[in-house]
């Protein structure tokens, strides 16, 4: 059922513009866009960052009957726009991980009434996948009170877009469920391929007769764009920027500019700007270096607490002393309405041209002259040239999983092909399932139950991979820069003369060796991967040390050998995982289901407590014990610091620790590891 709307013949949008938004006139094309939306059309808007795209759904929300749902990718964007709307007397709210519980309850009650008083509700794409939220929207729609869906930063929908987030793909649910509710989507950066993908994903291309598209020039004549070449030394960028910003300060202190600024009540050193870096560590170090030079700079990244981010953003927007410059990762600034940003600096080469335009466009929204610098060095060029855009990995072992995590974290489109539904299949199912799910959440393209059958090289040097899925269907994926084949190892024992001297091999080609590393021939020893034992370098080193001590040490080393039971193993995946002893299924097989007990927990580590949901990783522990004294026979952990933790717990398990021994250890608070000595 379509939502009710007011007849446009009775609507004075100029009056609403003046009364609600305190603006005297529309910018070019804004009137046409708003009119198209009020006529009940789907609307696609592509316009420069200073255009005022948010007005194109905010003003109709003040006129139409019902609620407008605004899907927004960043919490800072929501906070900024909701505060402005509330200050204008417009009933607006946001619902996200930072929303207070009592506010969430109020919003839920408002939606559950079917007749919400809220005009604009800002939500994350992740919330739109929630069944409970969807059910409330269905109730609102049944009462003809769902006016419009607005999707800001719509380029995030497309996997070709420079800010792809998987939950944006699921927004197709809106058109599938509410086919008559109009959708407005807005972006500053979308090439034709991305634009088509947005419309296809949202279901808007299926009804072209009701779609109005407004694609405007990206030209910003008030922005001065400049590339500044620097030497590879880090201090080259810093000294150049400090020299430039101080020259700007000096010009503001000179007459007649000084008198003009003082008459306006502006600080002479208030030159507001953004510096984009590629890492959180660089954010911190650069902000600190500028502060030490007397320049008001503050870091802004996902690892800061919610309170610190909110405070920093508010003080920067309000032009407070000491908060003139934000040093941020590329996640900062989407939708922030601050009109006096006088410069945007890219400390390193950005990942894409679209990303650069989006970020540089945050300068000069007031139409006044602003500067956009991009620092460039040979080192940066090599980094960008050598960084693969798209890689494929085949295999479910730790090598494939570690590399997939690294490439994905570096921003490379990463595809992982596995034969089953999970990877790390030698680990406990808890580890397999949790890490597999996390890789999907982090954006790794996981091809389950797949087997590559053909690899071809295109004329441009990229690779195409043909693979067969679990149903036997073949699919071709193209455009790979690299393919890493990380499948199981085969011992290189053939044709090296072992047969000539009588060294026995098993049916799989591994050298047959006893517990002391003796082969079938005296004085020939074998250890490491060629024996089929645990295929880890530290294991081979440990076996080699004991063999060396037994062969060349004193009598006290005559029985030295490596015990291959309870070998601690860590995979540096995302998150880290650690394991020692038996998995749950192995313990059941060895001791019987009635003779073992499993203790487990899953929680959010305190390290993540104040972070946004997309930055929180899973933490889970499992303890497997056997017999009446509950001897620990298996320990499996995933989460931050798992490698460091496992080394210590591994010693305890090698010594035969029981559950009671774990419980008797005083818990160190607040750590994640304390959970292992408090399991119930």
Secondary structure as UniProt FT lines:
FT   HELIX           8..10
FT   HELIX           13..21
FT   TURN            28..29
FT   HELIX           30..38
FT   TURN            39..40
FT   STRAND          42..46
FT   TURN            49..50
FT   TURN            53..54
FT   HELIX           55..63
FT   STRAND          67..71
FT   HELIX           75..87
FT   TURN            88..89
FT   STRAND          92..95
FT   TURN            97..98
FT   HELIX           101..112
FT   STRAND          120..123
FT   TURN            125..126
FT   HELIX           127..129
FT   HELIX           131..142
FT   TURN            143..144
FT   STRAND          146..151
FT   HELIX           154..157
FT   TURN            159..160
FT   TURN            162..163
FT   HELIX           166..169
FT   TURN            170..171
FT   HELIX           172..177
FT   TURN            179..180
FT   STRAND          183..187
FT   HELIX           192..202
FT   HELIX           205..210
FT   STRAND          211..215
FT   TURN            221..222
FT   STRAND          223..229
FT   HELIX           234..253
FT   TURN            255..256
FT   HELIX           257..264
FT   TURN            268..269
FT   STRAND          273..276
FT   HELIX           280..292
FT   TURN            293..294
FT   STRAND          297..300
FT   TURN            302..303
FT   HELIX           306..317
FT   TURN            318..319
FT   TURN            321..322
FT   STRAND          325..328
FT   TURN            330..331
FT   TURN            334..335
FT   TURN            339..340
FT   STRAND          343..346
FT   HELIX           353..360
FT   TURN            361..362
FT   TURN            365..366
FT   STRAND          370..376
FT   HELIX           378..386
FT   STRAND          390..394
FT   HELIX           398..409
FT   TURN            410..411
FT   STRAND          413..417
FT   TURN            425..426
FT   HELIX           429..441
FT   TURN            442..443
FT   STRAND          445..447
FT   TURN            448..449
FT   STRAND          451..457
FT   TURN            459..460
FT   STRAND          463..468
FT   TURN            470..471
FT   STRAND          474..480
FT   STRAND          482..485
FT   TURN            494..495
FT   HELIX           498..501
FT   TURN            507..508
FT   TURN            515..516
FT   TURN            522..523
FT   HELIX           528..531
FT   HELIX           537..552
FT   HELIX           555..557
FT   TURN            558..559
FT   STRAND          569..571
FT   STRAND          577..581
FT   HELIX           584..591
FT   HELIX           593..595
FT   STRAND          596..603
FT   HELIX           606..608
FT   TURN            609..610
FT   HELIX           613..615
FT   STRAND          619..626
FT   TURN            627..630
FT   STRAND          631..638
FT   TURN            640..641
FT   HELIX           642..654
FT   TURN            655..656
FT   HELIX           659..664
FT   TURN            669..670
FT   HELIX           673..677
//
